[in-house]
Amino acid sequence: MSLTLDTYRLLGRSGLRVSPLALGTATFGTEWGWGAGREEARRLFDRYTELGGNFFDTASTYTNGSSERLLGEFTRTDRDGLVLATKYSTLRRPGDPNSGGTHRKSMLASVEASLRQLSTDYIDLLYLNVWDFRTPVEEILRGLDDLVRQGKVLYVAISSAPAWQVSRMQTIADLRGWSPLVALEIEYSLIERTGERDLIPMAREMGLGVVSFSPLGGGVLTGKYGREDLNPTGPVAGETAGSRRSLNAALGMVTERTLAIADVVKEVASELGRTPAQVALAWTMKAPGVTAPIIGARTVAQLEDNLGALQVDLTPSQLARLDEVSAIDPGIPHSLLASDHIRTVTTGHMKIENRR
Ligand SMILES: NC(=O)c1ccc[n+]([C@@H]2O[C@H](COP(=O)([O-])OP(=O)(O)OC[C@H]3O[C@@H](n4cnc5c(N)ncnc54)[C@H](OP(=O)(O)O)[C@@H]3O)[C@@H](O)[C@H]2O)c1
């Protein structure tokens, strides 16, 4: 595989062309304790776009609005050449119940805030960020469709939500002639593969391109974490409370399992003369259904390292080792459906390919 950022891919069931690696901007701004200041964020933006990168991922609340404001500032000279994806639904004002959630009032107010922060009059791709388990799907879909009809949003998409709800939404959107969902943004990496059970197959069947976040498991797959980081409860020695290392510890990203996966990633990287980050990203880029992993770089050196994934070729045996160490329990009904017994009762001993 030798790709470039300007080897564009089509996003889901749309004609929109996006780079095979998106640039995440949760690191634009220092408000969350683990991001880049304005100057380094500018260098990240410049390097990515210089190489043909066009796909940016942000959200109205990232770094308390700084991420969108910096993107707005940097994109002023070539707004139309770029694809800006942002998200709504996380609480923007503590204490105001309608400033978050997936409903129409939160959606419209968040989009207006994003347009202001991004200094633009349209958003290329609007994601529902996180499912709130409270809003009727018709309200969400009609609200999204209204935004498209108003020209404020070009395409709509969804992030962390149950597969069955997304599938139902896509069916309703199709039947009603409302704007379809064109992308599904989920956490997906060698340490988080549970999306393979239902979310990714659903996305492929329903025409949503998968855009994967945290492809390096917050940094664990770069090989810089070790057994000394196995402390998921307390603060990490030598790190400030808001650092990424502390966040990863709090989120339980560093476990015996994830470190064992990182060890195999390191072995494969050394065989190929590559870095672990490049191997981990290359694995995600190769996964069926994935349109673009989102890079989460804090420095230009990390960005350069991660972009090296575009040139990584994994051999079948390396892929098999990575798949094996990161394998998940498929859960029901998949474990049952994969059994010899079920294969026998549904297909007998006949060869029936699973393709049309
Ligand atoms: N839809 C959602 O709900 C959602 C959720 C999360 C993220 N996202 C999006 O996805 C993007 C990426 O997510 P993520 O930050 O979790 O991605 P990630 O790639 O798993 O982790 C990125 C972190 O790893 C470290 N890192 C990155 N490249 C490195 C390298 N080459 N060598 C060593 N360390 C490296 C950096 O942390 P340190 O250097 O500080 O250790 C960086 O902040 C975000 O910016 C955001 O746009 C979306």
The ligand as a Tripos MOL2 file, in Angstrom:
@<TRIPOS>MOLECULE
LIG
   48    52     1     0     0
SMALL
NO_CHARGES

@<TRIPOS>ATOM
      1 N1        -16.4570   11.1570   17.9390 N.am      1 LIG1
      2 C1        -15.8990   11.1030   19.1340 C.2       1 LIG1
      3 O1        -16.6080   10.9200   20.1390 O.2       1 LIG1
      4 C2        -14.4070   11.2560   19.2830 C.ar      1 LIG1
      5 C3        -13.7830   10.8350   20.4680 C.ar      1 LIG1
      6 C4        -12.4020   10.9680   20.5590 C.ar      1 LIG1
      7 C5        -11.6700   11.4990   19.5150 C.ar      1 LIG1
      8 N2        -12.3030   11.9360   18.3670 N.ar      1 LIG1
      9 C6        -11.5360   12.5210   17.2410 C.3       1 LIG1
     10 O2        -10.4560   11.6710   16.8900 O.3       1 LIG1
     11 C7         -9.2230   12.3770   16.9460 C.3       1 LIG1
     12 C8         -8.1150   11.4260   17.3560 C.3       1 LIG1
     13 O3         -8.4260   10.8060   18.5990 O.3       1 LIG1
     14 P1         -7.2940   10.4860   19.6610 P.3       1 LIG1
     15 O4         -6.6000   11.7380   20.0450 O.co2     1 LIG1
     16 O5         -7.9070    9.6780   20.7280 O.co2     1 LIG1
     17 O6         -6.2980    9.6050   18.7430 O.3       1 LIG1
     18 P2         -5.0930    8.6450   19.0550 P.3       1 LIG1
     19 O7         -4.2630    8.6570   17.8140 O.co2     1 LIG1
     20 O8         -5.5600    7.3260   19.5480 O.co2     1 LIG1
     21 O9         -4.2770    9.3400   20.2520 O.3       1 LIG1
     22 C9         -3.6220   10.5450   20.0130 C.3       1 LIG1
     23 C10        -2.5900   10.8120   21.1160 C.3       1 LIG1
     24 O10        -1.5290    9.8720   21.0220 O.3       1 LIG1
     25 C11        -0.2700   10.5210   21.1440 C.3       1 LIG1
     26 N3          0.3930   10.3570   19.8310 N.ar      1 LIG1
     27 C12        -0.1360   10.5670   18.6010 C.ar      1 LIG1
     28 N4          0.7450   10.2500   17.6360 N.ar      1 LIG1
     29 C13         1.8700    9.8260   18.2720 C.ar      1 LIG1
     30 C14         3.1200    9.3470   17.8210 C.ar      1 LIG1
     31 N5          3.3940    9.2290   16.5250 N.pl3     1 LIG1
     32 N6          4.0440    8.9750   18.7490 N.ar      1 LIG1
     33 C15         3.7800    9.0660   20.0730 C.ar      1 LIG1
     34 N7          2.5920    9.5200   20.5700 N.ar      1 LIG1
     35 C16         1.6410    9.8940   19.6690 C.ar      1 LIG1
     36 C17        -0.5650   11.9740   21.5020 C.3       1 LIG1
     37 O11        -0.6530   12.0980   22.9150 O.3       1 LIG1
     38 P3          0.5690   12.5580   23.8390 P.3       1 LIG1
     39 O12         1.7220   12.9320   22.9730 O.co2     1 LIG1
     40 O13         0.0410   13.6880   24.6220 O.co2     1 LIG1
     41 O14         0.8610   11.3420   24.6600 O.co2     1 LIG1
     42 C18        -1.9670   12.1720   20.9240 C.3       1 LIG1
     43 O15        -2.7150   13.1590   21.5940 O.3       1 LIG1
     44 C19        -9.4800   13.5500   17.8960 C.3       1 LIG1
     45 O16        -8.6200   14.6590   17.6520 O.3       1 LIG1
     46 C20       -10.9210   13.8840   17.5550 C.3       1 LIG1
     47 O17       -10.9650   14.6850   16.3910 O.3       1 LIG1
     48 C21       -13.6470   11.7920   18.2470 C.ar      1 LIG1
@<TRIPOS>BOND
     1     1     2 1
     2     2     3 2
     3     2     4 1
     4     4     5 ar
     5     4    48 ar
     6     5     6 ar
     7     6     7 ar
     8     7     8 ar
     9     8     9 1
    10     8    48 ar
    11     9    10 1
    12     9    46 1
    13    10    11 1
    14    11    12 1
    15    11    44 1
    16    12    13 1
    17    13    14 1
    18    14    15 2
    19    14    16 1
    20    14    17 1
    21    17    18 1
    22    18    19 2
    23    18    20 1
    24    18    21 1
    25    21    22 1
    26    22    23 1
    27    23    24 1
    28    23    42 1
    29    24    25 1
    30    25    26 1
    31    25    36 1
    32    26    27 ar
    33    26    35 ar
    34    27    28 ar
    35    28    29 ar
    36    29    30 ar
    37    29    35 ar
    38    30    31 1
    39    30    32 ar
    40    32    33 ar
    41    33    34 ar
    42    34    35 ar
    43    36    37 1
    44    36    42 1
    45    37    38 1
    46    38    39 2
    47    38    40 1
    48    38    41 1
    49    42    43 1
    50    44    45 1
    51    44    46 1
    52    46    47 1
@<TRIPOS>SUBSTRUCTURE
     1 LIG1         1 GROUP 0 **** ****
